[in-house]
């Protein structure tokens, strides 16, 4: 894309100045798009629309006329300008590629913190999915019908009097998997908009239609006969619908977080949605890896966003580490550790305790989308929402030493023993086969040991079924005894999709990228793929979950480890390893284990 000093005149940060692109009207869609830039102050409440779009390949460009000179932009943006301009009146638009000097890090450092205000104050945000293609009009029609259904159901939609056929499903899949859905910046653009319109070619979904689509994929697909369609296409379509569902749900949760900021609230809870956003963003695309953080700042709580100063002059590793330190200190918690993905030393560019947001996550998963990319999201969220408290009342100690080493306070729980096979990715139909393998593993390693308090997997008192969902039941709460029936139904029904209880359990059981394991002294839990026999299991001060640590041989300091990841271990998730057992709590596998003292832990 073109850059040049003659187009962008300097902005005054003290006045919160931005540029607006005034797009000239044309009645002919094939006419070249043209317009001019105007500098305005956000303090003066200018009226403008904002464009949300996917840049596309920056090497494939077309020209528009900007400031009366030929200017290169990506083909997708050029098409959007031709399709969205007015026939009679010019439009004032804010468009990142045109209104920001992309070649100036200083200007980006100044403009990025204003993005939240820019999209919130726009009179409407227009989402441009791209030019119309064969089938895209029909797909937009299906979404429009869903937005007018009560409730929205695929089974109820009729196209020219007929139910959806395979072509309709494929068209919907193609529309919902366009590149816009995978771009990092578009999420905050969509969520922050006061009003929305979604365009594809000449078709448009208005704000009211989009607002009525805030339902889950399972509700949309209720009563729909899967068996009559190609399974692969249906899964891809479902993944696309899950993107739309997530975008709409994030709009709702953002409103909730905004309300919390106006009243006293719990800091970890207020940050949980932002952590969720960062984790899911690993499945999105951006040209600059720094934007895997900066591209989501508009969705962070205001007081946290105010302490994050975007700096495109820093290295990627410096940006990630700076963000990690701010997050941990701000939340006074090690919740962020659940977002780490372990890499071998020769492959990583950040310390093991710093999430590399370019890496897909790898501890837990949920929903209809790819479990590997979103694997740690739910565990990080559950930790941040206070469902677990492995460290009890032990407060965070977090000291940043030289060479990116941090010192924490920890107590050793045990060491990793036997574990199930590594799983990188498993398709949805295989979950019950995986569970049968886990059940055999559980019974084999539990049988005949001194740790009989865990019982066999078929016993009503066994914690086995809780391991499958890490003790998380419906509505993201801790499991109750009666929730065991959900597992029994799921394991027995022939078709999971046909039973609501089974579908809900199926969603919470996420074996992708985790392992079931026993410790040397008989604890049982689930942990990250990267764990190995002999790894240490620690409870850390300020850590809501236990953590898998790997000793660093020949380290300069005693008790120096790499962070492999967080884990769930049955029986110690509420501070039992720190404070002992209450009379209503299940017994530890070995109550006679020697107690150890809290000591310094160094993570590299």
Buried (B, 14 or more C-beta within 10 A) or exposed (E): BBEEEEBBEEBEBEEBBBBBBBBBEBEEEEEBBBBBBBBBBBEEEBEBBBBBBBBBEEEEBBBBBBEEEEBBBBBBBBBBBBBBBEEEEBBBBBBBBBBBBBEBBEBBBBBBBBBBBBBBBBEBBBBBBBBBBEBBBBBBBBBBBBBEBEEBBBEBBEBEEEBBEEEBBBBBBBBBBBBBBBBBBBBBBBBBBEBBBBBBBEBBBBBEBBBBBBBBBBEBBBEBEEEEBEEEBBBBBBBBBBBBBBBBBBBEBBEEBEEBEEEEEEBBBBBBBBBBBBBBBBBBBBEBBBBBBBBBBBBBBEEBBEEBEBBBEBEBBBBBBBBBBBBBEBBEBBBBBBBBBBBEEEEBEBBBBBBBBBBBBBBBBBBBBBBBBBBBBBBBBBBBBEBBBBBBEBEBBBEEEEEBBBBBBBBBBBBBBBBBEEBEEBEBEBBBEBBEBBBEBBBEBBEEEEBEBBBBBEEEEBBBBBBBBBBBBBEEEBBEEEBBEBBBBBBEBEEBBEBEBBBBBBBBBBBBBBBBBBBEBBBBBBBBBBBEEEBBBBBBBBBBBBBBBBEBEEBEEEBBBBBBBBBBBBBBBBBBBBEEBEEEEEEBBBEEBEEEEBEBBBBB
